[in-house]
Amino acid sequence: MYLYLQLLCIFAIVPNVILLYLNRKKIHLKTLCVALFILFLVAVLWDQLSVRMGLWSFSQHELVGFLFGLPIEEYLFFLLVPLMSINIYLLIDRILTGDKKKKGNTNE
């Protein structure tokens, strides 16, 4: 029953919601949207080409449906995975720069 969608919910949507909350002060919405849009376009083109060339295919049984030859879940994947990468980067950056600021303040 829609395994791809279930996996996206567990491993992409839930972590992204948590990470977005943790990074809420550091996210620039306009920049994030532009980055996600560019990555989305590249991923869709790449996937369309690969499916049409027969490099990979998708099982009809575990998917919600198709849109322009790709599973709907695949479009979600193209948005959620880059978003998670950006969120993880921002969280690590905040942790590392936060430690540097704390160390800098103790030396003064």
SVG drawing of the C-alpha trace seen along z (x, -y; Angstrom):
<svg xmlns="http://www.w3.org/2000/svg" viewBox="-3 -40 44 44">
<polyline fill="none" stroke="black" stroke-width="0.4" points="0.0,0.0 1.8,-3.1 5.2,-2.1 7.1,-4.9 4.7,-7.5 5.0,-5.9 8.8,-5.9 8.8,-9.5 6.6,-10.4 8.7,-8.6 12.2,-9.5 11.7,-12.8 8.6,-14.7 8.9,-14.1 12.6,-15.0 12.1,-18.0 9.4,-19.4 11.7,-19.0 14.6,-20.5 12.6,-23.4 11.5,-24.2 15.1,-24.0 16.4,-26.2 13.5,-28.6 15.6,-31.6 18.3,-30.9 16.2,-30.1 15.8,-32.7 12.6,-31.7 13.2,-33.3 16.7,-31.8 15.4,-28.4 12.6,-28.4 15.0,-29.4 17.4,-26.7 14.7,-24.1 13.2,-25.1 16.5,-24.8 17.3,-21.4 13.7,-20.3 14.1,-21.2 17.4,-19.4 16.0,-16.3 12.8,-16.1 14.8,-16.5 17.3,-13.9 14.6,-11.4 12.5,-11.9 15.5,-11.2 16.5,-8.2 13.0,-6.7 12.6,-7.3 16.0,-5.7 14.9,-2.7 17.6,-3.1 15.0,-2.6 11.3,-2.2 8.7,-2.3 6.4,0.4 2.7,-0.5 1.6,1.4 3.2,-0.8 2.6,-4.2 -0.2,-6.8 -0.2,-7.7 1.8,-9.2 2.2,-12.7 4.0,-13.3 5.5,-9.8 6.9,-10.0 5.3,-8.9 3.8,-11.7 6.0,-10.5 9.1,-11.1 8.2,-14.8 7.9,-14.9 11.3,-13.2 12.8,-15.9 11.7,-18.6 12.1,-16.8 15.6,-15.4 17.3,-18.6 15.3,-20.4 16.6,-18.0 20.2,-18.4 19.9,-22.2 18.3,-21.8 21.1,-19.5 23.7,-21.9 22.1,-24.8 21.8,-22.8 25.5,-21.8 26.5,-25.3 24.5,-26.7 26.1,-24.1 29.7,-24.8 29.4,-28.6 27.5,-28.6 30.5,-26.7 32.9,-29.2 30.9,-32.2 30.8,-30.6 34.6,-30.0 35.2,-33.5 33.2,-35.0 35.0,-33.1 38.4,-34.4 37.5,-38.0"/>
</svg>
